[in-house]
C-alpha cells in the first residue's frame, strides 16, 4: 500500500462520457467509457459517471453485485468473480492510499482495509474493517457510487478511488526527463518535442514489455516507447491517456490509421490517428493534441502531457505523433501495460 504525498479528489457530473469518437479519413472510431474497471466491456472496462437513481446512503435493494450473481453471505451457490486482488502490505494508517489497481469482490488485504476505513469515514459502511471485500463492502461501494453520481458497479477503480481520497498521487509514477536542446533529431531524423527522450536518455523499458519491433505504452507512467527490431529504443515520450480504465492491457496491433480525424461531436480535430484497440463499439488509439474546430486552439499544452486527460485515446505532442505516424504502420504490435 502506498503512503500519500497529497490526496486527490474528483467530483464527476451525471453526464455519460463518450471519448475518442472519431470520424476520419480512412476510418470511423468510437470508444465509450461505460463500465467498471474490471468489467469485460467492449471498451476494455471503463469506470465512468452515469445517470443513476436519486442519491442515498443506504445500500441498494437490488445491487449490481446481486445482479451479477454475487450472493449474500450464507446463500447457496455464492459466485466469486475473477477480480483484482489487492496486494498485501503491513500497516493501516488514517490517511492510507491503495495500490493503483482495481479492487473488487473477494479481494483481501491492507488495501481492502483502507477502502473499508474510507467508507466508514464517509458514512457508507458500519461493518468490521476486516480486509475482506465481502457482500457488505460491495453494497457500501455501490451506495457511495450512487451518492456521488459515479458508474455503479461495486468495483473500486480509479474514479471511485479518487472520489474516496484513497487513490495515490499518479504523478509519483510519471518520470519527466529534461527537455532536449532545440533542433534535436532522433535517429530516424524526426524532431523531438519537449517531452521526448531519445536512445541515450530514455527511461528504461518496463519489464514484460515484449520483444521485437513494437510500440510500448505503460499506463501508470503515461509513457510510450518506440522500439526497433534490434531492441533499441528510438524514442520515448509522455502522453495524456484515458482517465478511465478502458485502455485494455495486452499485446495489440495497429489496425487502422487516419492522417486527420474529427471528433464525434464535430468540435475537435485529431491529427495522426493510429488505432490499436478495436472494440464492439469502436476504437482507441494514439493521436496528436486535439484542436478546436472553431478557432484552432489546442485542448491542452505539452506541459500537461503525463496527466490523464482523455476519455479513451492517448494524446501526444505533435512532433511525437508525427514520428509515430512514420513508425507504426498497420500491423505494428502495441504492447499495453
DABEL-V653988 format. One line per field, one symbol per residue. ss: DSSP state (a for helix, b for strand, c for the rest). A space follows every 10 residues. Layout:
BEGIN
ss->???
END
This chain:
BEGIN
ss->ccbccccccc cccccccbbb bbbbccbbbb bbcccccccc cccccccccc cccccccccc cccaaaaccc cccccccccc cccccccccc cccccbcbcc ccbccccbca aaaaaaaaaa accccccccc cbccaaaaaa aaaaaaaccc cccccbcaaa aaaaccbcca aaaccccccc ccccbccccc bccccbbbcc cccccccccc cccbbbbbcc ccbbbbbccc ccbbbbbbcb cbcccccccb bbbccbbbbb bbbccccbbb bbbbbbbbbc cbbbbbbbcc bbcccccbcc caaacccccb cccbbbcaaa aaaaaaaccc ccbbbbc
END
